[in-house]
Amino acid sequence: MNSHILTNARIITSTEDFIGTVKVEEGIIVDVVKGKTYAEGEDLHGLWLSPGCIDIHSDYLEREIHPRPSAKFPLPMAFHFMDQRAAACGLTTVFSAISLTENESRDRTFKSAVQQAQAIDELNVNSLVNHYLHARLDPNTEASVQYIDDMLAIPSLKMVVYNEGIPGQRQFKLEDIIVKRAKMMAISEEESRRMVFEEIEKLKNVNKRPEFYAAFKDFVPLGSHDDTTEAHIMEALQYGSTLAEMPTTMEAAIKAKEVGMSVCMGAPNYVRGGSHCGNLSCHEAMEKNLVDMLCSDYHFPTMLTAVLMMMKNGKKPSEAINYVSLNPARYLKTDKETGSIEVGKKADLICFESQENFAKIFKVWVDGRTKYSTERPFNKSDATRNVASYEEASANL
């Protein structure tokens, strides 16, 4: 059954929040009633009711497959638990990032990545939440163009991002890479330096962005990952990018906004108060209005936790939730069907509360169907919660 009356909820729309009721029929929102509750509805006891999170970049599947570099688990098992975890964290749409590159040291090939993507398509049939693929394409590899037709044939492939693999040019500093490789390969830093510079010389002469752009421009949104300089942004723009994904410097983020690109930052960066590898702080970028949306990057729970932290830091609930719902939907051009609580849109909804600085999920609906549910003890004190303002609720963070 996917028809419901969800009542006595603190509803977060794209513009305001209020106590009220959402009516769902056959998986579609048919009414949003402000200030009225219904005895025959499902009483949500004043908990937050919002659109589900739309996560346009998640590395979690890869971490479920390889929780340790030398430990690997089967894809069906990994996908199942990734799906369960996504629902429990309030994500109703997840774009799993699949790296398409040639990297013998990390046992990665284009062929294996395409095979993994094809397998995910089959596993997606019985999933709890919506799953799509986000291809991180290495443009500095000759073999990449051989697999374009295979990628175009994958139905769930809905995003393509240029993910340059030249050492030391973007996220990780050159000297850090040299030291890390020396330790990993048990060689001297001098030998590591020689090998890294040889790799740079080899890769910088290969650029398959024109081929990728020609193949994908009419099918999926294009983006660029870990842009560091203005030149990176301009190159991405030249080849159709409309998204700067996790820019590593303020310079790159500013340039991206100047040329009309959307900017996505990682929710873990916001929650932790900075980048785990010393790059651009999400807080600093937000202060300059440079961020359009957040993604989970490597940690699902931070999506909603970031929303609650934004509320505590003064943003209205509607503004905060849009970073993880409506704004990603707009970028994907799916905002007519999802991304906010509006009449006519899909009932991809989540019910939650703040608890000790994080969001605790109590119920998740996808296409109006209950996909995740956990019991919560209610008592008379909940009557106060029903009329609490978001300032009062967020004060408990």
Helices and strands as residue ranges (DSSP letters): E 4-12, E 17-25, E 28-34, E 42-43, E 48-51, E 53-58, H 60-65, H 75-88, E 91-100, G 104-106, H 110-123, G 124-126, E 130-137, G 142-147, H 148-152, E 157-162, H 174-185, H 189-203, H 209-216, E 222-225, H 230-238, E 243-245, H 250-258, E 262-266, H 267-272, H 282-287, E 293-295, H 302-312, H 317-322, H 326-332, E 349-355, E 358-366, E 369-373, H 382-386, H 390-394
